[in-house]
Amino acid sequence: MGATSKNPGADPWGVVCALPEELGSLARSAVRTYSRQGFELRALELDGEAVLACICGVGKVPAAHGTALLLSEGVRRGLFVVGVCGGLRQALSPGTLVHCERAIQADSAVRASREAAPDPELARAWREVAGGELGWFVTADRPVLSLWRRLRLARAFRGACVADMETAAAGAVCARAGVPWAALRAVTDRATGAGLAAFKAHFPSQAGRAADTIPRLLEHLRGARGDGPGSPRQV
């Protein structure tokens, strides 16, 4: 059984993150925590909106599995991918929020389904409430911890781009299922040889920043649908 809601006819929204800290303040809104297929799921209630969150673990395979599990548990309205990332451009300093323009599985040699684009309406609404940069998410099987690798990855993209380990996989699962998705991450480091030390220094303050914007995003989406006080809900 999934998340509960004051609007029982509505499917839950979904949130997926790799680590517990990346769920941020949303963890305090949990009304139920349970396990499915070895994953920890948390049913949240955010101002009457049902949200189901999965802490999937690090990497593309756990992210794909966790996302598929959320969809099987009833997530249909949209999935939000949150967490941290490494900046592949010098301008993306620690603390910068970056919204996904497009995600690519950088380690995949198969071109089919290697890239995934977020839902434009969800992505636009999230940026309206959270601010931040717009860039490519380069999803890899291992962290980028050398200047050479950072430069090699960044050279393949124009504009802002960041490194992460889950987004493209989660996006690919949503795309196949026809479920809208969007992603927001906070930069912890510049993905160089000193990146691990920077990650450790900035992770505690940046881990939950993206997730903390979701209540405002859901309120914004509800208002855009005309679901404010005194208005009938639409799903």
C-alpha positions in Angstrom: 0.0 0.0 0.0 1.4 3.4 -0.9 1.1 6.9 0.5 -2.0 8.4 2.0 -3.6 11.7 1.1 -6.5 14.0 2.1 -7.4 13.5 -1.6 -7.8 9.7 -1.8 -8.5 9.7 -5.5 -5.1 11.1 -6.4 -2.0 9.0 -7.2 1.0 9.9 -5.2 4.0 11.9 -6.4 7.3 10.1 -6.2 10.7 11.1 -4.9 13.9 9.1 -5.4 17.3 9.8 -3.9 20.4 7.8 -3.3 21.2 8.5 0.4 18.9 9.2 3.4 20.4 12.7 3.9 19.3 13.7 0.4 15.6 13.4 1.5 16.2 16.5 3.6 13.3 17.9 5.7 10.8 15.6 3.8 11.8 12.8 6.2 10.0 14.6 9.0 6.7 14.3 7.0 6.7 10.5 6.9 3.5 8.9 8.0 4.7 5.4 7.3 8.0 3.7 6.5 8.2 0.2 5.0 10.3 -2.1 2.9 9.8 -3.5 -0.6 12.3 -5.7 -2.5 15.0 -4.5 -0.1 14.3 -0.8 -0.5 13.2 1.6 2.1 10.0 3.5 1.1 8.5 6.4 3.0 4.9 7.5 2.6 4.8 11.3 3.1 2.0 13.8 3.4 2.9 17.3 2.3 0.1 19.7 2.9 -2.5 17.1 1.8 -0.4 15.8 -1.1 0.6 12.1 -1.1 4.2 11.5 -1.8 6.1 8.2 -1.9 9.9 8.4 -1.5 12.5 5.8 -2.1 16.0 5.9 -0.8 17.5 3.7 -3.5 21.3 3.7 -2.9 24.1 4.9 -5.1 24.3 4.0 -8.7 22.3 3.5 -11.9 21.1 0.0 -11.2 19.7 0.8 -7.7 18.1 4.0 -9.2 16.4 2.1 -12.0 15.2 -0.5 -9.6 14.0 2.0 -7.0 12.2 4.0 -9.7 10.5 1.0 -11.1 9.4 0.0 -7.6 7.9 3.5 -7.0 5.9 3.2 -10.3 4.6 -0.2 -9.3 3.5 1.3 -5.9 1.3 3.8 -7.7 3.4 6.8 -8.6 1.9 8.2 -11.8 1.6 12.0 -11.5 5.4 12.6 -11.6 8.7 11.6 -10.1 11.3 14.0 -8.7 15.0 13.0 -8.6 16.9 14.8 -5.9 20.4 14.8 -4.3 23.8 16.2 -5.0 26.2 16.3 -7.9 29.7 17.4 -9.0 30.0 20.5 -11.2 31.8 19.9 -14.5 32.2 23.6 -15.1 34.2 26.0 -12.9 31.2 28.3 -12.7 29.2 25.6 -10.9 30.6 26.1 -7.4 29.5 24.3 -4.3 26.0 25.4 -3.3 24.7 25.9 -6.9 21.3 24.3 -7.6 21.2 22.7 -11.1 18.0 21.6 -12.8 18.2 18.8 -15.4 17.9 19.9 -19.0 18.7 16.4 -20.3 20.3 13.3 -18.7 22.7 11.0 -20.4 24.1 7.6 -19.3 27.7 8.5 -20.1 29.1 5.0 -19.6 26.7 3.3 -21.9 28.0 2.3 -25.4 24.5 1.7 -26.6 22.9 4.9 -28.1 19.3 3.8 -27.9 17.6 5.0 -24.7 20.9 6.5 -23.5 19.4 10.0 -23.1 16.3 11.1 -21.2 14.6 14.5 -21.2 12.6 15.6 -18.2 9.0 16.7 -18.5 9.2 20.4 -19.6 6.3 21.6 -17.5 7.5 20.0 -14.3 11.1 21.2 -14.9 9.9 24.7 -15.6 7.7 24.9 -12.5 10.5 23.6 -10.3 12.9 26.2 -11.6 10.3 28.9 -11.0 10.1 28.1 -7.3 13.7 27.0 -6.6 15.8 29.1 -9.0 19.1 27.7 -10.0 21.0 26.8 -13.2 19.9 24.6 -16.1 22.3 21.9 -17.4 23.0 18.4 -18.6 23.2 15.6 -16.0 26.0 13.2 -16.9 25.2 10.0 -15.1 28.2 7.6 -14.7 28.9 4.4 -12.8 31.6 6.0 -10.7 32.3 9.4 -9.4 34.4 11.9 -11.4 37.5 12.5 -9.2 40.1 13.6 -11.7 40.7 16.8 -13.7 41.3 14.8 -16.9 38.0 12.9 -16.6 36.1 16.1 -15.8 37.5 17.9 -18.8 36.8 14.9 -21.1 33.2 14.8 -20.0 32.6 18.5 -20.0 34.0 18.8 -23.5 31.1 16.8 -24.9 28.5 19.3 -23.8 27.8 23.0 -24.2 26.9 25.1 -21.2 26.4 23.9 -17.7 26.8 20.2 -17.0 27.1 18.1 -13.8 28.1 14.6 -12.9 25.8 12.3 -10.9 25.2 8.5 -10.6 21.4 8.0 -10.8 19.4 10.6 -12.8 19.6 9.2 -16.3 18.6 5.7 -15.1 15.6 7.0 -13.2 14.6 9.2 -16.2 14.9 6.3 -18.6 12.5 4.1 -16.5 10.0 7.0 -16.3 10.2 7.6 -20.0 9.4 4.0 -20.8 6.5 4.1 -18.5 5.1 7.4 -19.7 5.5 9.0 -16.2 6.6 12.7 -16.1 9.9 13.4 -14.2 12.3 16.1 -13.3 15.5 16.4 -11.4 17.2 19.0 -9.2 20.6 18.6 -7.5 22.9 20.7 -5.4 26.6 21.0 -6.3 29.0 19.7 -3.7 32.3 19.8 -5.6 33.9 20.6 -9.0 34.6 16.9 -9.8 38.4 17.1 -9.6 41.1 15.2 -7.7 40.1 17.3 -4.6 36.5 16.5 -5.2 36.2 13.9 -2.5 37.4 16.3 0.2 35.0 19.0 -1.1 32.2 16.5 -1.2 32.7 15.5 2.4 32.9 19.2 3.4 29.8 20.3 1.6 27.5 17.2 1.6 26.0 17.9 5.1 24.8 21.3 4.1 23.8 20.5 0.5 22.4 17.0 0.6 18.8 17.9 1.4 18.5 21.3 -0.4 16.9 20.0 -3.6 14.3 17.9 -1.7 13.5 20.8 0.6 12.1 22.7 -2.4 9.5 20.0 -3.2 6.7 21.3 -0.8 6.9 24.7 -2.6 6.9 23.0 -5.9 3.7 20.9 -5.1 2.0 24.1 -3.8 2.9 25.9 -7.1 1.6 23.0 -9.2 -1.6 22.9 -7.2 -2.1 26.6 -7.7 -1.4 26.2 -11.4 -4.2 23.6 -11.6 -6.6 25.8 -9.7 -6.6 23.6 -6.7 -6.2 26.4 -4.1 -8.4 26.8 -1.0 -12.1 26.7 -2.0 -11.3 25.2 -5.4 -12.1 21.6 -6.4 -9.1 19.4 -6.8 -8.1 18.1 -10.2 -6.0 15.1 -10.7 
